[in-house]
């Protein structure tokens, strides 16, 4: 058998080489130095309308970048100005249930770090297990519980990206939380502060699982965010995260929930999340 020369010469790239190659490609497309990275979750793409867009790049054109497969995730990397701050926005994220590895899910965070961001802002849609937190309200994340069954830092550590054993005593920057809470009083809806539990999905939880989550200390549950935050902290990026509550799992008999229910609830609350993030960004120095 004759092996084609292209196969003989093909070199398997390391994670770091892939990150650098992606960053190099982006810089050729967008001559722009972002200060802050923003990840928009399910049904939460409205913030894009508030950005003075300089450049938008489809994920499909980016080398080594995953591709969004979930409805409502546009799959674009958007560069521009928000409240006079330079931002890069992920209009759509990736989930473990889509079939991606934890390293693939968090690859974009590595890219954003190397592009030069100095903080990461994350949003998501979630279900409440706390009776005090209702559909249509917001929750600023102060801590999380990883129930995904894996970790994006598993495997050989790349010292250039971060330490082998990153500290997680403050996964979400307290200064950011305090700032967001001070802003929340201006909003016409309730804004809570609590604990986010991340599970694999894609199915929603059973009544027993909802009760279990509440017992172990969660206030809301979702299928994202935690891997991204772990990698951000590994990369020494401070993090702010906010959840839009789209459904409730604390009732005696929980109603059935569809994706359309989640998208509608997220769409209704999204303007308030946008207002919070805009004011938050404006006050960052």
N, C-alpha and C positions, 0 to 999 in steps of 0.2 A: 504494500500500500504506500502511495506517495502522499506525504502530508504537505498541504499547501504552504508556501513560504510565509504567508500572512499569519498562519497559525503558529509557525515556529518562532516568529518575531513578536508575537503578541505578549505583552507584559501585564500581569495582574496588578492593578493599582491598589495601593494601600488606601485606607480611609482618609488619611491626611492628604494624599495626592489627589483623591477625588474631590475633596473639599476645595483645595487650591485651584483645581482645574475649573470647577463650577464658578468660583469667585472670579477667576480670570475671565471667563466667558461673560459673566454679568458686567464686569467693568468695561468690557469692550462695547457692550450694548448701552450702558447707562453710566455716564460720567457724573456720578452723584455719590456723596458721602453721607449716609444716613446716621442720625444720632440715636434713634430709637426704632426698635422692631416691634411690630404689632401682629398678632395672630388672631384672625377672625374665625369664630366657630360657626356651628350650624345655624343658618337663618340670620346671621349677624353681619351681613356684608354692607349694610347701609352706611357705615362709616366712610366707605370709599367716596360717597357723594360729597363729603366734606373736605376732601383732599385736593389740593392743587397739583394735579398729576403731571409729573415730568416724563415718566416712562413706565410702561406696563409690559411685562414679559410673561408669556404663557409658559406654565411649568413644563409643557411638552417639549419646549425648545431648549430647556436647560440640561446640560449633561449631568447624568447621575441623579437627577432630581426625581422624586416620586411624582405620580400623577393622581389628582383627586378623582375618586370614583363615586363620591356621595352626592346626591342631589342637593342643590343649594350651595355647593362649594365650587366657586367659579374657576379656581385653579390658575390664579395669576399672582405674580410678584409685582407689586405696585410701588413706585418711587415717587415721592413728592413732598409737599409741605402741608402740615396740619398745625394750625395755630402758630405759624411761623417757625415751626420746628421741622427739621429734616427727618422724614420717616420712611421706612420700608415696610410694606404691609403684605402679609400673606393672606390673600383673599381665598381662603380654603386651606384646611389642614389635612392630616393623614391619621388614620386610626389603625389599631392593631387588628380589628375585626376585618379590615379590608384585605388582610393577608400580608401586610408589610411586617418586617422585623422591627424591633424597637430601635435599632440603629438607623433603619430607613426612615422611620417616623420622625426621628429627631435630627436627621441629616440637615434639614433646612435651618435649624437653630445654629448648628455649627457654621453654616454658610453665613448667616446673619452676623454672627460674632466676628468672623474674619472680614466681613465687609466693614466692620468698625462700629457697630451699635454699642452703646454704653448701658442700655437697660432693655428689658423685654416686657412687653405688655401682652397679656393673654386673655382671651374671652372664650366662653363656651356656653352651651345650653345644657341644662341639667334638670333632674327631678328632685323634688324636696322630700325628705323623710322627717323633717321637723315641722310639726303642726303650726309653728309660729311663722313659717316661711311659705308664702303662697305663690301660686302661678301669677306671672306678670311682674313679680318683684325681682330685685337684684340682690346678689350676695357677693361681697368682697371676700376673697379666699384668704384666710389667715394661716391655714395648715391643710395638709392632705393625708389621705390613707391610700397606699398603693396596693390594690387588690388585683392587679393585672396579671400577676403570676410571672413577672419578668422584670428586667431592668436594662435600660439602654447602655449602662456602663459595664455590663458583663463582658468578660473577655480581657485581652491584653490592654492595659492602659497606655494611652498615647500621652506622654508627659507634656508635650507641647500644647495639648488641648486642655489639660487640667490634672489635678492630683489623683492618685489612686483611690484615696478615701476622702472624698469631699464632705465637708461638714454640712449638715442639714438642720442645724438648730434654728435657723431663720430662713426657711425656703422662700417666704414672701416678705419682702423688705418692710419692716415695721414703719419706717418713715413714709413709705408709699401708702400703706394702709391708713395711717393717721391722716394723710393728706386727702385721700379719697373719702374718708368718713366726714371730714370737715366740709367737703364739697357736696356730699350727699344730701345735706339739709336743704339745698336749693331745688332738689328734684321733687316732683309731685307724687312720687311713689315711695314705698318703703325700701330702704337699703340696709341689708343685714351684713353681719360679719360672721363667718363660720368655717366649717371644715368640709372639704370636698373629698369624696371617695371615688376612686377611678376603678372601673371594672372593664372586663373584656368586651362585653356586648357580642353581637349586635342586638340580641333580645333584651327587652326591658326586664326588670326584676319581678320575681314572684312576691306575693304578700309576705312570706316568711323571710325572704331575702331583704325586703325593705325593713322589716322589724329588726333583723340582725344588724343591718347597717346603722340603724339608730342606736342600738345597744352599744356598739363599739365606738360610738362618738362622732359619726358622720351627721352632717346637716343636709347635705345634698349628695347626689350620685350622678356620675356621668361616665363617658367612655374615652376621655382624652386628657390633655393638659399635664398630667403628672409626668410622663416621660419627657416632655419638653422642658418642664421646670427642673427636673433632675439634671438634664444636660446643661441647661442654662447656669445652674449653680455650679456644676462641674467646671464650666467655662468662666466662672466668677462674674456672671452677669446678675445684677439685682433684678427681681421679678415683681410685677404687680399683676394680679389676676382678678377677673370679675365674672360671675356666672349670672345668666338670665334663667330664672326658674320657669320652666315650660309645662310642668306637670307635677302632680302630687301623689306620693306613695304612702301616705300616713293614715288614710281613711280605713274604716272598718271593712268596707268593700270598695276596692279601688276600681274606678271605671277603666275600660279599655282605652289605650292611647295609640294613636296612629302617627306616622311621620307628619302628616298634614296638620294634626293637632299641635305638634311640637313647633312646626314652622310658623303656624299662625300665631301661637303664643310668643314665640321669639320675635316675630315681626312687630307685634303690638308693643313689646317692651324695648325693642331695639333703639328707638329714638332716645330713650332715657339713658341707655348704656352709652350711646354715641355722645350725648351731652356730658356724661360723667367723664368719659375718656378725653374729650376735647378740653374740658376745663382742667383735668388732671395734667395733660400734656402742656397746657399753657403755663402752668405753675412750676413745671420742672425747670431747674436751672442747668 
